[in-house]
Amino acid sequence: MHKQLGFGLALAALAAGALAAESRVTGNLQLQGAYLDPALSGKGRWYLQSPNSWLGLEVREQSSGSQYRAVLEADLNPLSFSEPATSRQMFLEWAQPLYSIRGGKLRSLEQQLLVSPVSLMHGYAGESTDSFKGGLAIENYSVELEQPGIEFTASNGELVYVSGQWTFADENSASSLEQWAVATGLDTPEGSVALTYRSNDDGGLWGTSIMWRSEGLQLGGGTLYRDELLAWDLLAAYQAGTVISKLTYGRDELPEQSGDSRYWAFGIDRVFSEAILNYSEIRWQPEPEQWRWMTGFRLTF
């Protein structure tokens, strides 16, 4: 409750101080019904869930050729009255035409460049212990940032970019620098390519993603590598009018799981507007055999 109240007060204070700037409320809200495979609990069960939901505020202002941006976002569960909101990201950014600097609580470069492009499925429960969570399962490899950091990005103004991210430890740590990461890539209307490297206590972690788009067809994939291939996802999607068909295949291994954790997922989206869509998805894991069906609505703003 205190975190929810604090988040609301912070939003109000930021909005009050931004009357002269351009501000907007942002967020992603979902409501879904899910049917859980009987093999997971001994009997089939239905759930009402609100996965991947968050709410935020973004403030922008132009001054002397520079753009200043403040972002405040919090993960939340709209179906729970007792579960507090938790910080998703909160940062200040100064952007010039060829480079930008941001500082605060940041999403990792892997979340931005690897997970987001391959996360076609909307219906994952989003819990770290959920074997149906997708998007390379990066939470298993110490890349979700808990401490504040600084991020620097330089680009040629059009296609190519280079990014660096430095995360700082708390005051009780022997070293001030907790971990660092670098990334480079290419972003075009026809697709994107990204390569990341992170150094932390678990050793060096490499990541790659590639996406290709043409006339409604989308193909791509992402990988994580440390001494061996840890996780990977392949995807295909096709949009015909307001209907999007999508298929993914990969391995998002969780430490507590047995088996090789390969999975298939198939889904269909019905797009009602730029903000609202309906989705229906099935995820199947052959070993150990289990499946889940999810259907719901997503509102993005």
KELUMDO-678844 format. One record per residue: z, y, x of N, C-alpha, C, CB in turn. Coordinates in steps of 0.02 Angstrom, whole numbers, plus 50000, padded with zeros to 5 digits. Atoms other than C-alpha are relative to their C-alpha. Glycine has a CB too. Layout:
REM KELUMDO-678844
ZYXZYXZYXZYX;...
END
This chain:
REM KELUMDO-678844
500004994050041500005000050000500005006250043500605000049953;499974994249957500425012050143499335001350033500554999350052;500664999249969498755008650227499505002749951499764993450029;500454997550051497845011450063500125007549988500094996149935;499844993050011498765027950036499785004250059500765000949988;500214996249941498455033350216499255001050003500244996550062;500734999549999496605029650201499765005149949499684993249985;500184995250051496505039650039500145007250022500354998649936;499824993349976497405054550117499525002350055500725000250025;500474998349946496275053850270499325002049972499934994250049;500634998250032494735053950160500035006949970499814994949947;499924993550032495395068850062500025005650051500635000149957;499944994949948495835078450220499335001350033500524998050052;500664999149969494145075250299499515003549954499724993250020;500444996850048493235080250140500175007349992500044996549933;499784993050009494275096150123499785004350059500765000349992;500194996249941493855101250301499255000250012500334997150060;500725000549990492005097950279499595003449946499794992750004;500354996750055491545109850139499365003350023500465005149967;500594996649975490305118850250499494995250029500205005050053;500455005049973489525102650312499734995549945500364995950054;500295004850047488475089350228500434993650002499264998450018;499575005950003489585075050170499774995449943500745001949991;500165004750052489325059250069500464993950005499264997850006;499615006250004490305044050013499534994250013500364999349932;500405005949984489635027550083500404993749982499805000050074;499635006150013490045009550045499544994249981500495001149945;500325006150022489574991850000500504996249957499754995650060;499565003450046490364983749847499654993949970500255004749944;500285006250027490064965749790500494996549954499794995450057;499615004250044490654954649650499604993649989500155003649931;500365006350004490194936249650500444994449972499744998050068;499685006350017490604919549574499764994950050499824997849927;500175005049949490654904949696500264993249978500305001950069;499795006950014490714886149671500074996450066499494996449954;499855003349937491534876449813499904992549994500725001650021;500145007249996490964858949860500654995949990499684998350068;499405004150010492214845849796500274996850064499864994649950;499785003349939492274837949970500485004350040499414998350043;499574995649962493184853350036500715000249972499715007050001;499344999350031494644853149913500204994149957500025006349959;499855005850041494584836249828499725000549930500744999149996;500324999050065493804843649671499615006550002500525000049943;500404993950003492504856649628500415005849971499384998949958;499624994150022493194874249605499555006149995500605001450047;500334993650007492554891049545500455005550026499805001349925;499634994349974493074907249628499665006549977500064999750077;500264993350009492864925749585500205004050062500285003349934;499874996949935492694935449747499635006750006499774995350057;500334993749984492214952349819499915000450076500425006149974;500085000449927491554948549995499655006250028499614993850019;500374994949963490944960950125500025006949968499284997950007;499934993650035491594976050027500355005150045500384999149934;499694994749962491994992450111499835006849969499784999850075;500094993250027492125011050071500105004950056500505001349942;499944995249945491885026150183499775007049981499604997650058;500224993150007491495044450206499645002050064500605004849985;500384997649943490175052050320499885007549994499324996350006;500094992749999490105070550368499545001850058500695003750008;500484997849950488655078550462499965007750002499304997049987;500114992949993488365096050530499545001350059500675003850008;500454997949947486965103950633500235006650029499285000549973;499794993849968487385117150762499695000550069500775000550004;500304998549934486385124450908499624994150029500555002050048;500415005549976485185109750919500364993350005499725001650065;499615006249998486575096650911500194997949930500635001050043;499755002550063487125085650769500694996950011499514994849969;499335002849996488955081750742500114995749938500555005650004;499905004650055489475066950636500704996950004499474994450000;499365003450005491155060050578499934994449949500575004949980;500055005850043491265042650502500684996849993499484994850028;499375003450015492775034650419499874994649948500555005149975;500145005650044492625017250342500584995150000499354996450022;499465004950005493845004150280499764993949960500625003049966;500125006150037493644985950229500524999449945500034993850048;499535000750055494434982150061499804994249955500025006649959;500115005150050494594969149925500145003049932500454993750013;499894996650064494334977649756500344995649948499345002349972;499695004550048494994962149666500744998850013499644993450000;499305001149983496704962749751500385006649996500064997150071;499584994150005498084975149708500515000250057500365000149933;499495000349947499204969549853499705000050070500424993849991;500315000349933497974967249997499815006950023499384995350000;500134993149979497914983450098499305000750029500505002150052;500634998549966496324991750158500115000250074499705006849975;499955000049927495994989750344499415003850030500024992750027;500514995949969495015000750461499394995950021500295003750061;500625003249980493194995550483499715003550061499485000149943;500164995949943492675009650597500175007349985499254999350019;499844992950008493165027850626499825003450066500755001149981;500214996949937492285038850754499715006949988499494995650035;500344993649997491625056050799499404999250046500485005850024;500615000749961489845057650866499685006750013499514995349964;500404994249980488895071050960499324997550020500355004150058;500675002649989487015068250957499525005550020499744996549937;500554995949978485605076651053499354996149988500085001950076;500635003650013483735072251035499914993650040499435004550012;500125005749957483785059951181500624995850015499715002350064;499415003949988485585053851186500555001849950500255001150073;499434998850044487195052451087500634996950030499884997049929;499355002549977489045049851124500464999649939500315004550056;499525000750054490325043051001500644996950027499714995749943;499365002749978492165039051019500464998949940500345004750050;499535001850054493495030850910500034992549992499795003349934;500025007250015493655013950827499284998349982500504998149943;500715001250005491905006850844499864992749981499655001750065;500265006750007490924991750787499664998150066499494999549940;500275002149936490374981550937499245000550000500224992850017;500735000049994488594982251002499704993749970499795000750073;500245006250029488414964050949499995000449924500444994250022;500014999250073488894968450769499425004349978500665003149977;500534995450019487644982650766499304997150012500075006550039;500685001949978486164974550857499834992749989499925001650072;500135007150008486364955650833500174997549930500394996150050;499775002750064487364952050675499655003249941500755000849993;500294996550058486704965350556499284998049986500035007450011;500705001950015484844960850578499934992949971499595000450062;500085006950023485124942050546500414998349939500174995250056;499575001450057486364943750403499635001249934500645004550003;500384999450062485144941250259500414997849940499374995950004;499615002750055486404931650153500595004749985500254992950016;499474995350020487624942350053500644996549980499765004249942;499455003250035488784929149983500544996850041499734995049958;499475002949961489864923850129500675003049982499865000850075;499334997650019491714925150095500275005050050500484994149993;499804995049951491964934750256500684998850031500005006649970;499365001649969493584926150310499874996350064500454995949952;500115002949934493764920850491500074992450000500485003050050;499915007350003494284903250439499504996749952500714998349977;500485002650049492844901150316499414997150037499785005549951;500545003349965491584888450379499325002449976500054992649993;500634997750027490244897150275499845007250022500014999749924;500154993449975490334913650367499404999750046500615003150036;500615000149960488654917950447499975005750049499405000249956;500104994449954487924930450568500284998750070500315006149973;499835001749931488224921650736500754999050012499765005250045;499285001449993490114920050705500295003250063500134992550001;499804996849938490454932850842500765000850006499675006850006;499274999349996492314933750796500324994650044500304999849931;499735005349958492534917650897499955001650074499634993649986;500154998949930491994925751060500255006850025499264999450012;499654994049976493124941051079499555006150004500314998750068;500434994249999491824954051033500135004749940499274997949999;499804995450052492644961650878500535004750029500284996249937;499604995249964493434977550944500625002049960499595006250017;499374998250031495274980250903500275006750026500514994650011;499764993949968495554995251019499465005350000500234998550072;500504994650000494695012351025499564999750062500345006749996;500475000149945493205015051137499525005849998499624993650001;500524995049994491745025951189499324996550004500125004650062;500675002949999489895022351161499495005550018499824996849932;500524995449979488415030851246499324996749989500105002150075;500675002650012486595028551192499495005250023499904998149926;500554995849979485045035651275499354996849977500005001150077;500655002650023483265034051209499455004750022500004999149923;500564995849984481535040651239499795004349940499414995850023;500144996150060481605048951068499594996449948499655006250019;500425003750047480525035650985500194992749994499285000650021;499975007250007480645017151026500554996750042499344997050018;499585003649953481645011651180500695003450005499674999750070;499324997349994483535013651195500404995750049500355000349931;499515003349957484945009251316500695002349977499885001550076;499334998350025486775008551259500534996950045500094997549928;499415002549965488455006351345500615001149957500085003450068;499404999650041490145003351265500604998050042499944995449936;499405001349962491865004251346500605000249953500095005250058;499435000550045493434998651254500645000250041499974993549958;499394998949962495165004051312500594996249971500165007550003;499435004050021496734993351306500585004549979500234995450057;499424996150020498414998751234500435001750061500424996149948;499604997249945499765007151338500414994650037500475005349974;499615005349968500644990551377499584995650046500324995749947;500445004149960499134983251465500025002350073499285000249973;500014998449929499044982351655499385003950020500054993750041;500624996549985497264988951652499815004449940499434995050016;500184995450054496605003751552499364997749964499915007050026;500635002250029494884995851523500084992849975499435000550051;499935006750029494934980951404499374995950008500185000649925;500635003449991493084976351404499435005149997499904994449947;500584995650003491354983851421499384996049982499905003850067;500625003350020489614980051356499425004850009500054997649925;500624996149994487824985851383499474996749957499765000650074;500545002650042486264983851277499385004050012500205000049925;500644996549998484434988151281499554996849948499684999750071;500425002850052483074985951154499425004649981500404998549939;500594996650026481524991451062500034999849924499344996750027;499954999650073481514997250880499375003549974500645003849978;500624997350026479854999650789499954998349925499394997250039;500105001850070479244999250607499794992749991499475004449969;500225007050006478504981950643500534995050019499404998950044;499475004649981480124974650711500445002950054499704993550022;499524997749949481474975550843500174994250047500635002749967;499775004749949482074966951002500635003050031499454998550054;499384997649970483844968251074500284994850048500525001849946;499675004249951484734961251227500685003250015499574999250065;499334997449988486624963151250500354995850053500425000049935;499565003549953487894958551385500705002949994499735000450073;499304997850006489794959451368500434996550053500274998649929;499525002749952491134957151501500705000849972499945003650069;499314999850023492874952451440500394994350032500034999449922;499575005049969494294940351479499704993049996500685000049968;500315006650007493234925551421499384999250044499814998949928;500595000349958491844929551544499415003549969499824992850014;500604996550025490084936351523499694996649940499505000650055;500315002550061489274934451352499335003549990500465001049938;500674997350012487394936851326499824999149926499484996550045;500255000550069486604940251157499305002749995500465003849953;500694997750012484824942251096499854999949926499494995650039;500265000250068483964946250933499285002450001500435004249951;500704997950007482144948050882499824999749926499534995650043;500214999750070481434953350714499285002349997500455004849959;500704998050010479624954750654499885000749925499514994750031;500134998650070479044962350489499275001849990500465005949975;500704998550016477324962950408499864998549927499524996150046;500235000650069476794966050227500464995449959499294997349998;499525003850040478374958950147500294993950033499684997949937;499765005849963478604944850273500465002250056499424995750027;499524998449947480094945150391500214993550035500635003749972;499815005749960480424932750533500445002450057499374996250027;499584997949945481774933150666500544995050017500315006649985;499455004349980483304925950748500465003650048499744993650030;499524997449953484814929050858500374994450035500495004749966;499645005149962485784919750993500595003150036499534996750050;499454998349955487424920351090500024994750055500685000449962;500045004649944487484912551264500555001650051499315000350033;499534999549945488894909551390500044993150033500725002349975;500065006549965488524895351513499594994949960500704997250013;500395004250044487734886651363499865003949936500364993249985;500154996850063486994891251195500584998949951499334997449970;499415000550042488514895051085499845000249926500485005650017;500164999250070487764900650920499305002849994500515004549964;500674997450011486054904350848499844999949925499484995950039;500244999550069485224909150684499265001550000500405005549961;500714998750012483404908450630499925001949928499564993850018;500064997650069482814917350474499275001449982500415006349989;500654998250028481304920050363500125002849930499524993949998;499944997050066481134931050210499335002749979500535005650000;500634997450027479714936250096500155003749935499494994349988;499914996050059479704950149967499355000749962500285007050018;500564999350046478504949649819500235004149941499714993149977;499764995650053478794964449706500745001350008499854997149931;499284998949998480644965149665500394993650017500235002649933;499675006449985481014947049716499944998550075499684994249959;499985001849930481544942249893500254992950007500465004950040;499805006849985481584923949946500194999750074499434994849983;499765000049930482564920250106500284993250019500545005550009;499795006449974482964905250215500275001050070499414994849999;499734999749933484084903650368500224993150022500605004950003;499785006349970484494889350486500325001750067499404995150009;499684998349937485724889850629500624995950013500175007250001;499365003049982487344884850711500505005550013499944995350062;499474995049993488874896050688500664996250006500005005049939;499445004549991490224885050760500665003849998499944996250065;499324997550000492054888550721500444995250039500265000949927;499615004449956493364881750843500364994449965500505004150037;499615005150033494364872250713499584994849964500465003249950;500435004750035492844863150645499814994050042499385003649977;500305005749968492244845850686499264999849983500364993349979;500725000250013490404841350691499655005450039499875000749926;500394995249961489004851950762499905006649964499344997150018;499994993750037489144865550626499315002949987500405005050038;500654997450021487284867050594499995000949924499424995250022;500014998550072486874874250424499315002249978500535005449983;500584997250035485474878450303500255004649945499544994449971;499834995650056485544892950181499355002549968500445006050025;500584997650038484314897850044500255004849947499614994049969;499794995250050484404912849930499415003849970500485004850030;500484995750034483454923749807500355006449978499684996349938;499754993550021483754942349782499545002949947500065004850060;500394996250049483204952349631500205007350007500124997549926;499864993049985483074970849676499905004249937499565002550058;500054995750059483454982549530499865007350020500644999749960;500104993249975483474998749632500165000050075500435005349962;499824999649929483775004949810500734998350011499855007050026;499275000949992485645003149778500254993349972500365005649967;499735005750036485834987849664499544994050006500125001749927;500385006250002485284969849684500454994349976499704998350069;499675006150021485734952849613499794994550049499824998149926;500165005349953485844937849731500284993449975500285001650070;499775006950013486014919049713499834995950061499664997049935;500095003249936486264908349868500364993250003500275004550055;499705006649985486644890549924500044999250075499604994249966;499935001749929487334886050095500224992850005500525004850035;499875007249992487344867850152500104998450073499424995849970;499855002249932488124860550308499984992450002500705002750024;500085007350001487554842650346500584996250029499384998250036;499475003749966488984837650463500575004550021499714996350061;499865004350058490294837150397499685002849937500774999349990;500404997950058489334837750233500425004149952499704993949965;499664995650047489874852350123499505005449979500655003150031;500454994950023489034865650020500375004849953499404996949964;499724994950045489384881449919499435003749967500475004950039;500494995950037488414890749785500335006549981499734996249937;499734993450013488664909449763499485004349964500235003450066;500444995450036487924922149642500395006249981499684996649938;499644994050016488354940149612499565006250006500595000850045;500344993549995487894958649622500265003950060500095004149934;499834995949943487864970549768499805007349986499654997450065;500124992850007488004989649760500105003250068500485003149946;499984996649936487584999449918499865007349990499494996950049;500104992750007487745018249933500225003650064500395002849939;
END
